[in-house]
Amino acid sequence: MMIFKPVFILIALLTIGCSHVQTKDIAKTLVGVGAGIGSGLMTHEIGHHIAINQKDQVDNVVWTSPATFELITETTPASGRLIATSGIMADVVSEEVLHWMPVNDFTFGWHLWNIFGGGITAVRGYSDSSSGGRDYSLYEKYGGDRKGLAVARLGYSILSAYRLYGNKKFQTYIDGNGLLNLQWRW
């Protein structure tokens, strides 16, 4: 039964991504949107890999699938929370970069992963710590507020969807001091 949930979500995202396409272009669009969704998933998991390597936890992790890992032994609370949220952080950083790029099939698929995939896992992570998003339950295990993280992630997904579809003037920029800022242009 576990395989059906991800497959259903993938089919739903591809349907949303291809709803604007004429029939003759559907194969090209499916490949572009699918590649974007896959890139979003890979970026999320690479975020976890980076945090695991930076916190010297490589020998403490067992990857049960390309997108699922377990910590063998306990780690410090700060390291556990960082490892749990690093995939979400990678999603947010990639979404900010995507907002600077023109939208095509590939970038649209990546937006779908970040916005809808992130929103769905946030709702699951908020509603149930045992079967909800694994990142959220791991975050809670190491002393984090699972519901607070889920609300923040869902809020970011809503803001990103608004920026993508509604108000493109809400921009991120890097100021002269190298700090990332948000700016709302009127």
Residue pairs with C-beta under 8 A, 6 or more apart in sequence:
9 117
9 120
10 37
12 116
13 33
13 37
13 109
13 112
13 113
13 116
13 117
14 30
14 33
14 34
14 37
16 112
16 116
17 29
17 33
17 36
17 37
17 105
17 108
17 109
17 112
18 26
18 29
18 30
18 33
21 29
28 105
29 105
31 105
32 104
32 105
32 106
32 108
32 109
33 105
33 106
33 108
33 109
33 112
34 109
35 106
35 109
36 105
36 106
36 107
36 108
36 109
36 110
36 111
36 112
36 113
37 109
37 110
37 112
37 113
37 117
38 109
39 106
39 109
39 110
39 113
40 91
40 94
40 109
40 110
40 112
40 113
40 114
40 117
41 67
41 113
41 117
43 90
43 91
43 94
44 67
44 87
44 88
44 90
44 91
44 113
45 66
45 67
45 87
46 90
47 86
47 87
47 88
47 89
47 90
47 91
48 69
48 83
48 86
48 87
48 90
50 86
50 90
51 82
51 83
51 86
52 58
52 61
52 69
52 83
55 75
55 79
55 82
55 83
57 71
57 75
57 79
57 83
60 71
60 72
60 73
60 75
61 69
61 70
61 71
61 72
62 69
62 70
62 72
63 69
64 70
68 134
71 80
71 83
71 138
74 80
75 83
75 142
77 142
77 143
78 142
79 142
80 138
80 139
80 141
80 142
80 143
81 139
81 142
81 143
81 144
83 138
84 135
84 136
84 138
84 139
84 141
84 142
84 144
85 135
85 139
85 144
85 149
87 135
88 118
88 135
88 149
88 153
91 113
91 114
91 118
92 114
92 156
94 110
94 114
95 111
95 114
95 115
95 156
95 160
96 172
96 180
98 107
98 110
98 111
98 114
99 160
99 163
99 164
99 171
99 172
100 172
101 107
103 111
103 164
111 160
111 164
114 157
114 160
115 157
115 160
115 161
115 164
116 157
118 153
118 154
118 156
118 157
119 153
119 154
119 157
119 158
121 132
121 133
121 135
121 136
121 153
122 133
122 136
122 150
122 151
122 153
122 154
122 157
123 150
123 154
124 131
124 132
124 133
124 136
125 132
125 133
125 135
125 136
125 137
125 146
125 149
125 150
125 153
126 132
126 136
126 146
126 147
126 150
126 151
126 154
129 136
129 137
129 140
129 146
130 137
132 146
132 150
133 150
136 146
136 149
136 150
137 146
139 146
139 149
140 146
159 170
162 170
163 170
169 184
169 185
169 186
170 182
170 183
170 184
170 185
171 182
171 183
171 185
172 180
172 181
172 182
172 183
173 180
173 181
173 183
174 180
174 181
175 181
